[in-house]
Amino acid sequence: MTATETARAGTAEGRQPLMTLDGVSQVFDTKAGPIRAVDHVDLSINPGEVLCLVGESGSGKTTAARMAAGLARPSDGKVAFDGTDIWSMKRNAFGTFRRSVQYVHQDPYASLNPTRTILQTLVAPLLKHGVVKGKKAAAERAVELLTKVDLTPAENFLLKYPHQLSGGQRQRVAVARALTLDPKIIIADESTSMLDVSIRISVLAMLGRLRDELGVGFLFITHDLAIAKYFGWHGKTAVMYLGRIVEFGPTPKIINAPTHPYTRALIDAIPEPDPDLTKTKGAGSLRSLEIPSLAHLPPGCAFHPRCPLFEDGLCDGAVPQLVEVRSGQSAACHVVARDGADAGRPDQPVA
Ligand SMILES: Nc1ncnc2c1ncn2[C@@H]1O[C@H](COP(=O)(O)OP(=O)(O)OP(=O)(O)O)[C@@H](O)[C@H]1O
């Protein structure tokens, strides 16, 4: 099975993906020259499915997410929603797409208008897009939405301004606003990374409840595999490194039996003593902690200067393609493709 087929495994399950990214790239012109922030990425999200996109800072997660949300046009490749290329859509269809895919930013303070009360923030899209008729119905819907995101009693929040709320409460308002237009997919970009741990967990729990109750699909962007484990356990996870997907599969497989040395290194780096995570250790130490610049990518596998499995002449030759290494799980690593999913492991894999 090719990487594209693996990434589209949802179709094999008999479901039509709601959104697909097909060979999508984004090139930016920078002072250091053109950089490929996202390089030929294939992904799909089925209705109600959670897809976690994980990687270190600068790996291209936000750039990929912005293209998925229709906020940026890919330099190459296709983003399709309900089977239609979003950039070939007529104005009305594009509007429907934009309403169906809502982006929740990591910093709600930056994305909420400071001069609008919470009521105004929620009522504006409801009225603008004709979701409800009249201000009274819109206010009632705003109360329902605040209740959905656990801001209760909702009446206590309606007339407040963003600066009068805590970070967690602002994040909940941002989610309520995303829900105003009944989205089919929510793109949550590190949406809890700025919160304290306990608040972070309660916001994640709220998002998880919405995921289950509303059947909304999620593209969940995080640098933290532990968060992907918590939020996306029943979904899939794609691991990005310097613009490319290096490993993809069902989240439990990625967490319990990672195959790419980069994924293993990410798991090794998780500080918490989570037994499920720590038992998968075994990548060996990285050869370098330095992340190469996108403007001067190393030849072959971009991870090779850091990789404990590096082989001279193999890893610095061609760019490795994402290939299936276990059922439903694919990795872009020459050594794993040659030696199998457990390549380089000192211990045996965790079942
Ligand atoms: N508009 C832009 N112009 C030039 N370079 C950009 C632009 N946007 C992003 N980049 C670069 O593209 C690369 C990927 O950035 P991106 O924000 O997508 O990564 P990320 O994985 O989301 O990182 P973070 O977790 O820090 O948000 C980075 O090197 C970044 O500096």
The ligand as an SDF file (V2000), in Angstrom:
LIG
                    3D

 31 33  0  0  0  0  0  0  0  0999 V2000
    4.5480   33.4190    6.0800 N   0  0  0  0  0  0  0  0  0  0  0  0
    5.7380   32.8390    6.2050 C   0  0  0  0  0  0  0  0  0  0  0  0
    6.8230   33.2930    5.5400 N   0  0  0  0  0  0  0  0  0  0  0  0
    8.0140   32.6800    5.6440 C   0  0  0  0  0  0  0  0  0  0  0  0
    8.2330   31.5760    6.4040 N   0  0  0  0  0  0  0  0  0  0  0  0
    7.1870   31.0760    7.0840 C   0  0  0  0  0  0  0  0  0  0  0  0
    5.8890   31.6720    7.0340 C   0  0  0  0  0  0  0  0  0  0  0  0
    5.0510   30.9490    7.8200 N   0  0  0  0  0  0  0  0  0  0  0  0
    5.7920   29.9490    8.3570 C   0  0  0  0  0  0  0  0  0  0  0  0
    7.0650   30.0240    7.9050 N   0  0  0  0  0  0  0  0  0  0  0  0
    8.1420   29.0800    8.2230 C   0  0  0  0  0  0  0  0  0  0  0  0
    7.6940   27.7990    7.8630 O   0  0  0  0  0  0  0  0  0  0  0  0
    8.1600   26.8280    8.7890 C   0  0  0  0  0  0  0  0  0  0  0  0
    6.9980   26.0590    9.3540 C   0  0  0  0  0  0  0  0  0  0  0  0
    6.2480   26.9440   10.1900 O   0  0  0  0  0  0  0  0  0  0  0  0
    4.9150   26.4640   10.9260 P   0  0  0  0  0  0  0  0  0  0  0  0
    4.4190   27.6170   11.7300 O   0  0  0  0  0  0  0  0  0  0  0  0
    3.9910   25.8660    9.9360 O   0  0  0  0  0  0  0  0  0  0  0  0
    5.4690   25.3180   11.8840 O   0  0  0  0  0  0  0  0  0  0  0  0
    4.7830   24.6910   13.1660 P   0  0  0  0  0  0  0  0  0  0  0  0
    5.1350   23.2510   13.1560 O   0  0  0  0  0  0  0  0  0  0  0  0
    3.3290   25.0300   13.1990 O   0  0  0  0  0  0  0  0  0  0  0  0
    5.5470   25.4410   14.3200 O   0  0  0  0  0  0  0  0  0  0  0  0
    4.9670   26.0100   15.7020 P   0  0  0  0  0  0  0  0  0  0  0  0
    4.6360   24.7980   16.5250 O   0  0  0  0  0  0  0  0  0  0  0  0
    6.1190   26.7930   16.2350 O   0  0  0  0  0  0  0  0  0  0  0  0
    3.7650   26.8550   15.3640 O   0  0  0  0  0  0  0  0  0  0  0  0
    8.9620   27.5980    9.8350 C   0  0  0  0  0  0  0  0  0  0  0  0
   10.3210   27.5320    9.4710 O   0  0  0  0  0  0  0  0  0  0  0  0
    8.4570   29.0110    9.7070 C   0  0  0  0  0  0  0  0  0  0  0  0
    9.4290   29.9370   10.0930 O   0  0  0  0  0  0  0  0  0  0  0  0
  1  2  1  0
  2  3  1  0
  2  7  2  0
  3  4  2  0
  4  5  1  0
  5  6  2  0
  6  7  1  0
  6 10  1  0
  7  8  1  0
  8  9  2  0
  9 10  1  0
 10 11  1  0
 11 12  1  0
 11 30  1  0
 12 13  1  0
 13 14  1  0
 13 28  1  0
 14 15  1  0
 15 16  1  0
 16 17  2  0
 16 18  1  0
 16 19  1  0
 19 20  1  0
 20 21  2  0
 20 22  1  0
 20 23  1  0
 23 24  1  0
 24 25  2  0
 24 26  1  0
 24 27  1  0
 28 29  1  0
 28 30  1  0
 30 31  1  0
M  END
$$$$
